[in-house]
Structure formats: C-alpha cells, structure tokens
Amino acid sequence: MMLRRVRAVAQKEIIQILRDPRSLMVVLLMPLMQMALLGYGVNLDIKHVPACVFDREGSQQSQSLLKAFQASQYFSVVESERTYADVTRAIDAGRCKIAIVVPHDFSETLANANAASVQAILDATDDNTANIALGYAQAVIGAASGNIQLERAQAMGQPPPVVPAVAEYRVWYNEDLVSRNYIMPGVVALVMALVGAQLTSLTISREWERGTMEVLVSTPVTSLELMAGKILPYFVIGLIDAAFCLMIAVFWFQAPFRGSISTLFFTTSLFLVVVLGLGYFISASIKSQVGASQIALVATLLPTTLLSGFAFPIEQMPAPIQWLTYLVPARYYFSILKSIFLKGSGIADLAAPIAALALYAAVVGLLAARAFKKTLG
Amino acid sequence: MTDAPSRPAVEVRGLTKRFGARTAVDSLGFACAAGEVFGFVGPDGAGKTTIMRLLAAVMPPDAGSIVIEGVDAVREPERVRSHVSYMPQRFGLYEDLTVDENIAFFAELFGIRRNDRDARAARLLAASGMTPFRKRRAGQLSGGMKQKLGLTCSLIHTPKVLLLDEPTAGVDPVSRRDFWRILYGLRGEGVAIVVATSYLDEAERCGRLGLMREGRMLYCDTPSALKALMPGEILAIAAPAPRAARDVVASLEGVGGAILMGDSVHVVVDGAARRLGAIEAALAAANVPFDEIERIAPSIEDLFVSLLTEKAE
C-alpha cells in the first residue's frame, strides 16, 4: 500500500465532494433533519392523557380523589359527566382515553371495608397507551385513597391503618424515567448508521456509471489503496455529522451526557468505520448508484430500527431473533451510547461491545476490499 | 536486458475471450514493436474494444497469452500497469476536476516526481494546444479537447505501450490532426501504439493493420500491402442519387460490393474495363442518372468492403 496513492485518491474525492454543493448539503443537512424528525417524533412518554370523570357520590372524599387526577401530570381531566351514557359518548367520540367512575357508596365502603373500588373505563384501541394510562390511574388512586384513610384515622384519633410492605424505588441512570434520555442515543445511532452507509454507497458505483473506473483499474492503484483513499474523506464528514447529531441530542433535546468525549470519539470512529465500510462494500458490489443507495438504505434502516434494541427491547425478542441482533452493528453502538450518556461508562466498561464493533470493522473491511475487483464485467 | 531491441513491446498469442456463447475475440495473435502504430479496424461488434480491454489487463482472457515488455500480462496484470496506458472509448477522466487536477491525479497514481510531471505536462499540453485551458474543468471541454486531455493523462507516466480505443470518435478534424501529430511524435520516442478505429482514414495512418470481423483477424499487413491484396478493381460512379445507383449496380454480375462514399458509389468489380459497359447500361435502363464513372485506386474503405465481403462468401 502506497500512502501517496491513498492521498491522491482522497484528494480527488475531496475536490469532487466540495465541487458538488448539492450533495454536500444533503450530506450535512440530512442528519440534522433526521435528528429533528426522530427526536421530536419518537416519544414514548405518555403524559396528559385526556380523562373524563363521573362522580356518582359527590362526597368530599370522592372529590379529593378526582382532584388527585386533576393534579397529576399524567392526566388532564377534560370533562365531568352526569350519566354513564355521557361517559360512553365521550369515549366513543375520542374526547377522552380514560373515564374514572366513582361509585355512589365510595366513602362508605372505604370506611367500613377499608377497601373501595373505583371504575376505570379505557379506550384500548391503542393498547400501549391504555396500559400505561391504567398503570398511572392505579398509582394515582392508590396514593389518593391512602391519604383519605390516613386523614380519616387522624380525624378519629385512631392509629394510622396498617400498610403492607411498600416497595421504595431508586431509579438509577435515568432518574426521571424520561424516555427521551434513552431514545436520543438510539436516534444518534440510527442516524449515523443511515448517513454513514449512504455516504460511501455511491463512491464506487459513481465511477462505474461515469466510465472513470475503466481508466482507474488500468492504473497501478490497488483495491486497498482505493478503499482507504475513498473512505478517508467520508470518515471526516461522518465525524462532523456525528458531532452535529450528538450536540443536538445534548444541547437541544437535553439528553444528559455523563461520559467522556474521548470515549465517545473513539467508539463513534469505530462505528463509522463499520458503516462506511458497509456502504463501500455495497457500492463495490452493485455497479449502479441508485441501486447501491437503496440497498444501503434498506440494509441500515430496517435492522437498525427493528433489531438494535432501540424500538423493541432485545431481551423481549424470541431467541432466534436475539441471535440475529448480534449481526446488527448499531446494536453495539446503541448500547455504547446509552452507557456513555446515562452511566458515564469509560472504554474499560464497554470492552465487550467495542470488541464486537472492532471485529465487525475488520470483517466489513475485508469484505469491502475483496468486493472490489480490478476487472470489468 | 540485451534482447530488448529485438523483443516486441506487445506480443499476443491465441488470445480468446468469450461472452456466453459468443466469441468476442477468437485466437488472436499479433505483435507490435516499439515505435510502431498497429491498428485494428472492423465494423462494430468485431471485437476491437474487447481486444483493447484484454491488452490493458482490465479484463481476463479465456485463453491465450499477452506479453508486454517481457512481462506476462495475463498472469501478472499489476506488473505491466506502469508500462501501459489505456484510453477507453468513453471519456474516462473526472469531469468535475480541472485539466491540471486530472493530470496531477494520474501522475500521483503512477508515482511520477512532481518536477517530471510539471515539465511533461507543460510539453504535452503545449503540443495539443491545451495550455490556455489548464484551469478549466474537464466537463467543460469540447469533445476534441477531452480526448487530448485523455491522451495527456495517459502519457504523463511515459508508458512504453499506448492502447487507444476509438480515440478520435466524435472529434473535430483540427483536434484529430493535433492528436495524430502527438502520436507520430510518440512513435519517434519508441512508444508502441495499438489503436482501434472505425475511421478508415485513421487506419491508413497506421504502420500495420489488423482487419477484424466477428472476433477474428482476417488480414494483418501494412495498408499498402493490403491494398495490393485487393481482388479486382474499383469503379467510382458519381451520381446525383447515389443510393439508387448503388441498389442498381450491387446485384450485377461481376460486382463484388458497392458502398456509398459521399456523392458517389464505389463498386468493386472483377475487371473495370470488362464491366463498365454493363453498369452504364443497367443504370440507364433503371433510369438512374449518373455523371461519370472512372476507375480509381482503392482506399482502405474499398479494401475493407472488398476483403470482408469476400471472406464472408
């Protein structure tokens, strides 16, 4: 391998990139747009679920229970109903996702049996939202009824009621359980996988399509020199893109960042080598630009969204699908980013996923170098 | 090496390339010495481009050997790269790079020292009248200038063998003349030039010619020796409607072939004196006007038609 030829190819590639402002804009703006789209679009937190209430008792206790709903950030009480028919209509019309019905004997049963039931009616067309809303409702009702019992006991001069063992939660790394904190590293991994493979997917197929490859293969340049020279400029662009994405995640979307920049830089570089190599491999294997770009898109978008653990937790997948996720490079980068962002992990903590990415980089590099042949057809 | 002067720069034996059932090049053998211009001529699909690609070692042959400057180009294609320069039929340079940047790129790939590159580039660009356009992007050059830039890039590493595939296709006559002047200059420097062309005037500039049809080299000799091979003689019919005239005479007895050449028809006959009367009579009978019919010395075109049609029969 001659560095001089690598440099010649890289210089030529840089001139071509700079002289094509439209594709340069695409390269720099595409990640920004994807970050904005995914950062705002993907939000797994459910807050302010529209709720209606139907208080059949109208007592002080029932009102304080419903006030707890009103006060909670998880619900916004949009209307109060007077009949079951009104409740049905409100849910049918989609004005509320959940209806809380307090029975007419709520305070009485609470006093006598130490347990009362409150009815919750849920619109489960979106079962995920319904499930989460139900959980919130249980928590709100549980807390409110505990307070009611406590107040009553104090009023009557009795010892507070015996409460069974209660779990005390300490949530680590993402204390507020804000899903964005966990999503942003995933969005960065997704965007980098998409952009990285796109960057290099055109580089070889363009030369075939424009007819410049026929001369290039008749020169002494080796396939390794060509690969190095072509990937190098895109590596720099990829790092710029990554810096943009990470800064958007931290400064715009306020994702907490607890790790070190050097760990981030090292692991991001490693991941870039993998995805750029993947794009180069596709470009060298498919001699049309459109074909290579589309295959690069499908090869990165689908596995990264479905199998990286970003949208669906890997632990929940059936075993064969879990094995499949080991083939998705974004899986490692996503877990690395999550750890760096939320846990502040260093390189030593991340040895396993880093080793996996390094292995991946070596395999992809080898495949890419072999995919390019200095012969026509 | 002591035998260098006697060894041909390019030596090809039994070269064969198949694409599926079709044999694009069929056991080709030829040699091209240093300072020689060897031309391949033939109709489209005769295998000329495939020959050039095989010689440039950008396509592996199915059989046969290519030895360039004593190196086996089939077995060790990378070892002949620095001796060979290949200019494909399609413009193979970077249109978004300037003239100078294209030259610098190829000079770097071949490991040329910067001083050598600058001196050589200046000389080559001056010879082709390209000096004022050094900062212009290759995509904005005319067809002729693109080809001259291609040639300049091909020559920047002083190759010993130059392979040109239809180098002046679509090039204006002035650029074409410049182009050939450079090639003649190279011949003096001892460069072996192998050129594929479908322009027959270009073919006449070659030292030796290989006539190709359907992958086979039917004849190989100097243009004048090939003309002497010509079976029969040529009659040129000047006619206002040359197509009609051709259709009339093509089927006459003793006519080997007829081709359109501008405003006239060239007819290959077994004997000019013997067939003249019959041709005049046939044209008159068919009511096709003609001005004069004269016997001419065969051009490469005539030769081509005559030899290739004869072999076909």
Chai-1 contact restraints between the chains, C-beta under 6 A:
chainA,res_idxA,chainB,res_idxB,connection_type,confidence,min_distance_angstrom,max_distance_angstrom,comment,restraint_id
A,R5,B,L109,contact,1.0,0.0,6.0,A-B,restraint_1
A,A8,B,F105,contact,1.0,0.0,6.0,A-B,restraint_2
A,A8,B,E108,contact,1.0,0.0,6.0,A-B,restraint_3
A,A8,B,L109,contact,1.0,0.0,6.0,A-B,restraint_4
A,K12,B,F105,contact,1.0,0.0,6.0,A-B,restraint_5
A,I15,B,L97,contact,1.0,0.0,6.0,A-B,restraint_6
A,Q16,B,D96,contact,1.0,0.0,6.0,A-B,restraint_7
A,R19,B,D96,contact,1.0,0.0,6.0,A-B,restraint_8
A,G211,B,R90,contact,1.0,0.0,6.0,A-B,restraint_9
A,G211,B,G92,contact,1.0,0.0,6.0,A-B,restraint_10
A,T212,B,G92,contact,1.0,0.0,6.0,A-B,restraint_11
A,T212,B,Y94,contact,1.0,0.0,6.0,A-B,restraint_12
A,E214,B,P88,contact,1.0,0.0,6.0,A-B,restraint_13
A,E214,B,G92,contact,1.0,0.0,6.0,A-B,restraint_14
A,V215,B,G92,contact,1.0,0.0,6.0,A-B,restraint_15
A,V217,B,V58,contact,1.0,0.0,6.0,A-B,restraint_16
A,S218,B,A56,contact,1.0,0.0,6.0,A-B,restraint_17
A,S218,B,V58,contact,1.0,0.0,6.0,A-B,restraint_18
A,S218,B,Y86,contact,1.0,0.0,6.0,A-B,restraint_19
A,T219,B,L109,contact,1.0,0.0,6.0,A-B,restraint_20
A,P220,B,R81,contact,1.0,0.0,6.0,A-B,restraint_21
A,P220,B,S82,contact,1.0,0.0,6.0,A-B,restraint_22
A,V221,B,L109,contact,1.0,0.0,6.0,A-B,restraint_23
A,T375,B,M59,contact,1.0,0.0,6.0,A-B,restraint_24
A,L376,B,V58,contact,1.0,0.0,6.0,A-B,restraint_25
A,L376,B,M59,contact,1.0,0.0,6.0,A-B,restraint_26
